[in-house]
Amino acid sequence: MGFPAASGGFLASAATVADPVIASGKLLDSSRSSDGSYIAEVAVRDNRNLTLQVHSAAMGKNIEIQVQRPADTSIPRPTLYLLNGAGGGEDSATWQAQTNAAQFFNDKDVNVVTPVGGKFSYYTDWRASDPVLGVNMWKTFLTEELPPLIDSGLGTNGANAIAGLSMSGTSVLQLPIAAPGLYKSVAAYSGCAQISDPVGYNFASTVIAAGGGDSANMYGPQGDPMWSANDPYVHADQLRGLNLFISDGSGIPGRWDTLNGPHSLPGTGGLVNQVGVGGALEAAANYCSHNLQTRLNQLGIPATYDFQSTGTHSWGYWEDALKASWPVLAQGLGLPA
């Protein structure tokens, strides 16, 4: 499930000081989070990458965490939490498999932390266990359990940013509201913030249903107060002070929507799906993001917007957006753009 070692993304660090975690295969500290969560296992994949097994007390199970270490570990470095989409990193639709994110971060002095799990969960705390998707307490895991373990175990400097696409493009706007001060920068690619709006509700429910889940187990039936309580649009005032990057395409086919192209689903059927379904999903996300822009403008909250005139809900555009968002993410992390 990790970044492939043959991808060219993991050249030896230019730093003269060896990474103590990679070199020893051990954490710098083995403390527990306040609820008893802990890192149960550390596996070194190569000279830049680790796989952690983190036991979540809230979910009662181990969660796989992939870590790409900074180029230079001679001093404590910040952390970017990079979330996958609806598949939760449990399928092939991942940053690792579909983009050159690993190569992009190869010369960056940042810990890149990606959980594997949480498919179709919106990385939030569900009100009830789901018969198909099980127990989901991802907000607790990502804001309370995991960060202190990463900070102590990897020796970070405590500065965090978070970025995500599609499903997690909503999550990365919710989590900073749930945990004020935890993140300095946020990048949301093709997410829909306005989840209590009929369009946003249908977007979220469609995503969850695609995984066999029932959105009523997340926030209740449509109109339940939990939807509004967890809606970043409704609570947009609480995004003040963050370095924000928000991107979307229009849903109209663009340069990455070509037959058997490098970022296209395979075959004619794949392209039809990417243009048809992917176009509709992106148009819905674009509607949500423009509404969020209007709301943030009303509140006097600045953000960087990357709204493209074309583009479907697909990986070529998310890779472009990740790179375009780096200056905003880096600003909060205290790193050069």
TORTILUM-664629 format. One line per 8 residues: number of its first residue (from 1); for each residue z, y, x of C-alpha. Coordinates in pm, 1 decimal. Example, Ala and Ser with C-alpha at 12.3 -4.5 7.8 and 13.67 -1.06 7.14 Angstrom:
2
1	780.0:-450.0:1230.0; 714.0:-106.0:1367.0
end
This chain:
337
1	0.0:0.0:0.0; 18.2:226.8:305.2; -225.3:450.9:483.7; -472.5:217.3:661.4; -414.9:223.4:1034.6; -788.3:201.3:1098.2; -862.3:518.6:906.0; -839.5:739.7:1211.0
9	-557.2:934.0:1049.1; -287.8:824.6:1288.6; -368.5:931.2:1638.8; -79.6:951.8:1882.7; 125.6:1264.3:1850.6; 62.4:1538.6:2098.0; 434.9:1590.8:2122.7; 596.2:1478.9:2447.4
17	914.8:1366.9:2273.0; 894.0:1026.2:2106.2; 990.5:1007.8:1740.3; 1338.7:852.0:1749.0; 1297.0:691.1:1406.7; 962.2:532.5:1492.1; 1079.6:430.3:1838.8; 1398.7:261.3:1719.4
25	1295.3:149.9:1373.5; 1627.2:290.2:1254.2; 1732.6:590.6:1050.0; 1918.1:879.0:1211.6; 2187.2:842.2:945.6; 2258.0:571.6:688.5; 2463.5:767.0:435.3; 2437.0:722.5:59.3
33	2354.1:970.1:-213.5; 2627.8:1085.8:-448.0; 2553.9:811.0:-701.1; 2542.1:534.0:-442.3; 2167.9:516.7:-380.9; 2073.8:416.5:-27.9; 1787.1:322.8:200.3; 1791.5:-56.8:206.1
41	1510.0:-121.7:453.3; 1302.0:56.5:716.3; 968.3:-82.3:834.5; 758.0:86.5:1105.2; 389.2:56.6:1019.6; 247.2:235.7:1322.5; 324.3:529.2:1552.6; 334.1:780.0:1265.6
49	417.9:584.7:953.4; 715.9:418.6:790.5; 773.7:224.0:473.2; 1120.0:261.0:324.4; 1284.1:60.7:50.1; 1519.6:296.6:-130.6; 1765.2:152.8:-377.4; 1790.2:373.8:-685.1
57	2125.7:343.5:-855.6; 1982.6:513.7:-1164.4; 1705.7:254.6:-1204.6; 1886.1:-39.7:-1052.0; 1604.6:-139.2:-819.4; 1439.8:-68.0:-486.9; 1160.1:189.1:-472.8; 898.4:180.2:-197.9
65	858.8:510.7:-14.5; 573.2:578.8:226.1; 640.0:833.2:498.8; 398.1:997.1:738.6; 605.6:1156.2:1013.6; 540.2:1502.5:1161.3; 308.4:1547.8:1456.6; 600.7:1685.2:1658.5
73	947.7:1549.8:1586.5; 1124.8:1727.0:1872.8; 1296.8:1954.1:1619.6; 1384.5:1899.4:1250.4; 1083.2:1941.7:1024.2; 1029.8:2009.9:652.4; 917.9:1763.1:386.4; 627.7:1751.6:143.4
81	674.9:1517.9:-151.0; 318.4:1413.2:-236.1; 300.8:1234.2:-571.1; 23.2:1008.8:-693.0; -122.2:1020.1:-1043.8; -86.3:795.9:-1345.6; -98.0:472.7:-1146.0; 209.0:576.0:-948.6
89	53.9:454.0:-624.2; 66.2:96.2:-751.5; -313.2:73.6:-785.3; -609.7:187.5:-576.5; -613.1:538.8:-724.3; -398.9:690.1:-448.6; -407.0:973.0:-200.0; -416.3:710.0:73.5
97	-708.4:509.4:-60.7; -921.6:782.9:-216.5; -888.8:1080.5:19.4; -849.2:1170.9:384.9; -504.2:1319.2:323.1; -362.1:1114.5:612.1; -608.6:1266.9:854.9; -547.4:1613.1:712.4
105	-173.1:1587.5:777.1; -216.7:1425.6:1118.6; -170.1:1755.1:1304.6; 85.3:1902.6:1061.9; 455.2:1924.7:1145.1; 572.8:1793.3:810.5; 718.4:1472.4:672.9; 486.3:1354.2:396.5
113	686.3:1142.0:150.9; 512.5:945.4:-125.0; 688.5:713.0:-368.5; 514.9:394.8:-481.5; 614.4:334.0:-841.4; 656.6:526.8:-1163.3; 319.7:446.3:-1314.9; 258.9:626.9:-1644.6
121	616.3:763.7:-1632.9; 548.4:1134.8:-1574.0; 816.5:1100.9:-1305.0; 1080.0:1205.3:-1555.5; 1397.5:1061.0:-1708.4; 1310.0:868.3:-2024.2; 1541.9:870.9:-2321.6; 1499.4:495.1:-2374.0
129	1381.8:189.5:-2187.4; 1018.0:107.6:-2265.2; 916.4:-253.1:-2343.4; 623.0:-226.5:-2103.1; 717.3:44.0:-1852.0; 1086.7:-41.8:-1831.4; 1363.5:195.3:-1721.6; 1237.7:529.1:-1590.3
137	1481.1:770.2:-1430.4; 1241.7:936.9:-1190.7; 1369.3:1291.4:-1228.9; 1710.8:1169.9:-1116.1; 1557.7:969.8:-833.8; 1332.6:1248.1:-703.0; 1581.4:1533.9:-733.8; 1923.5:1374.4:-673.4
145	1890.6:1033.9:-508.4; 1595.7:1050.9:-266.7; 1608.5:1399.1:-105.3; 1952.4:1368.1:60.8; 1857.8:1025.7:194.6; 1532.7:1158.6:340.1; 1705.6:1463.6:486.6; 1979.8:1267.3:659.9
153	1782.8:957.0:749.7; 1479.6:1136.1:893.2; 1656.7:1444.3:1024.6; 1460.9:1703.1:827.0; 1537.1:2074.4:819.1; 1600.4:2067.1:442.6; 1294.7:2269.4:336.1; 1088.0:2091.6:69.5
161	759.9:2131.0:-114.3; 605.7:1911.4:-382.4; 247.7:1845.8:-490.3; 86.4:1619.5:-746.8; -226.1:1553.4:-949.8; -306.8:1474.2:-1312.4; 10.4:1313.8:-1456.5; 221.0:1430.4:-1163.5
169	56.1:1772.3:-1181.1; 286.3:1817.4:-1478.6; 582.8:1655.7:-1302.9; 570.8:1888.9:-1003.5; 620.1:2184.7:-1238.9; 906.3:2013.3:-1424.6; 1105.2:1900.2:-1121.8; 1165.7:2245.8:-965.1
177	1295.1:2364.7:-1302.4; 1528.1:2065.1:-1320.3; 1652.8:2120.0:-964.1; 1652.2:2492.9:-881.6; 1631.6:2561.3:-508.6; 1524.3:2210.3:-409.9; 1161.5:2307.0:-348.7; 1010.9:2616.2:-189.8
185	645.9:2553.4:-279.8; 465.3:2367.9:-559.1; 102.1:2262.5:-595.1; -21.3:2125.6:-928.7; -372.7:1982.6:-939.7; -524.7:1916.9:-1283.6; -188.7:1895.0:-1453.9; -99.8:2001.3:-1806.1
193	217.7:2207.3:-1820.3; 214.9:2276.0:-2192.8; 331.4:1931.6:-2306.8; 490.6:2037.9:-2636.3; 164.8:2200.5:-2747.3; -56.9:1962.1:-2953.3; -321.7:1947.8:-2679.5; -65.7:1885.6:-2407.4
201	126.6:1635.0:-2617.1; -190.7:1437.5:-2684.0; -281.2:1454.6:-2314.1; 55.7:1309.2:-2212.8; 62.9:1049.3:-2488.2; -288.5:934.0:-2396.1; -188.0:890.2:-2032.1; 125.7:692.5:-2122.0
209	-59.2:477.7:-2376.0; -318.1:389.7:-2111.4; -36.8:211.8:-1927.9; 87.2:37.7:-2240.2; 383.5:270.2:-2282.3; 511.7:462.0:-2582.5; 565.8:834.7:-2531.1; 837.2:826.1:-2797.9
217	1050.2:642.7:-2544.5; 1004.8:933.3:-2304.0; 1084.7:1241.1:-2512.7; 1087.7:1111.0:-2870.2; 822.2:1154.7:-3140.5; 596.0:1458.5:-3148.3; 800.3:1767.2:-3227.2; 1126.4:1628.4:-3091.8
225	1321.7:1902.7:-2908.7; 1303.5:1701.7:-2584.7; 932.0:1782.1:-2553.0; 1001.3:2154.1:-2556.1; 1307.7:2114.7:-2334.3; 1088.5:1955.8:-2066.2; 785.2:2181.6:-2109.6; 718.0:2393.2:-1795.4
233	517.4:2641.9:-2002.5; 813.3:2705.6:-2232.7; 1043.0:2743.5:-1932.1; 794.4:2916.8:-1704.5; 1046.3:3190.0:-1626.0; 1233.1:2931.3:-1418.5; 934.9:2899.4:-1184.0; 1008.1:3245.2:-1046.8
241	1059.5:3255.2:-672.0; 843.9:2951.9:-596.1; 519.8:2960.4:-401.0; 288.8:2829.4:-673.4; -62.4:2683.6:-645.8; -236.9:2573.6:-965.2; -587.1:2427.0:-972.4; -832.5:2279.0:-1220.9
249	-1200.5:2218.8:-1273.2; -1377.9:2305.6:-1595.3; -1473.7:1951.2:-1695.1; -1841.6:2021.2:-1630.4; -1990.6:1776.7:-1376.5; -1997.5:1913.7:-1023.4; -2076.2:1817.8:-665.9; -1856.2:1507.4:-656.2
257	-2000.4:1363.3:-978.0; -2300.4:1175.9:-842.3; -2420.1:816.0:-877.7; -2231.2:600.4:-625.3; -2114.6:912.5:-443.1; -1817.6:908.6:-202.7; -1577.5:1023.3:-473.9; -1745.1:867.6:-777.5
265	-1651.9:559.4:-974.4; -1904.0:286.2:-886.8; -2227.0:228.2:-1073.2; -2385.3:397.6:-1369.8; -2096.7:296.7:-1594.6; -1847.9:443.8:-1351.6; -2029.9:773.5:-1338.4; -2055.8:787.1:-1717.6
273	-1678.5:730.6:-1736.7; -1605.2:992.7:-1471.3; -1823.7:1252.1:-1641.1; -1729.8:1164.8:-1999.7; -1361.6:1071.6:-1993.8; -1292.4:1258.9:-1670.0; -1468.9:1565.3:-1801.3; -1265.1:1566.6:-2121.7
281	-935.0:1517.9:-1938.6; -1014.0:1798.5:-1696.4; -1116.6:2033.0:-1976.8; -781.8:1967.6:-2147.2; -589.7:2024.4:-1824.0; -791.4:2341.0:-1765.0; -690.1:2470.0:-2108.8; -324.2:2407.7:-2026.2
289	-344.9:2569.8:-1683.3; -513.7:2884.3:-1809.8; -241.2:2917.1:-2071.5; 18.1:2879.1:-1796.5; -159.3:3150.7:-1597.0; -138.9:3384.0:-1895.9; 229.6:3306.6:-1939.6; 313.1:3358.1:-1571.7
297	122.8:3686.8:-1574.2; 324.5:3800.0:-1877.1; 642.0:3717.4:-1686.0; 523.3:3891.2:-1369.1; 540.5:3567.8:-1169.7; 274.5:3548.6:-896.7; 78.3:3231.6:-826.3; -238.1:3124.7:-648.0
305	-500.5:2990.0:-888.1; -799.3:2777.1:-795.2; -1003.1:2743.8:-1113.0; -1345.2:2599.8:-1040.0; -1651.3:2647.9:-1263.5; -1727.8:2276.3:-1241.5; -1535.5:1957.8:-1169.4; -1406.2:1649.0:-1347.0
313	-1071.5:1470.2:-1335.0; -1148.9:1290.1:-1009.8; -1056.5:1250.2:-645.3; -1315.5:1462.7:-469.6; -1184.7:1772.7:-640.2; -820.5:1678.1:-577.8; -888.3:1632.7:-207.8; -1048.1:1977.4:-201.7
321	-750.5:2121.8:-390.3; -495.2:1963.1:-156.5; -658.6:2130.6:141.8; -697.6:2460.8:-41.4; -329.1:2454.6:-136.5; -198.3:2398.7:214.6; -145.1:2769.5:296.7; 72.9:2803.2:-15.3
329	266.9:2484.9:59.0; 303.8:2578.9:425.3; 440.4:2922.3:341.4; 742.2:2773.4:170.5; 787.4:2516.4:445.1; 782.2:2774.9:723.1; 471.2:2623.1:879.7; 143.2:2782.1:989.5
337	-139.8:2771.7:738.5
end
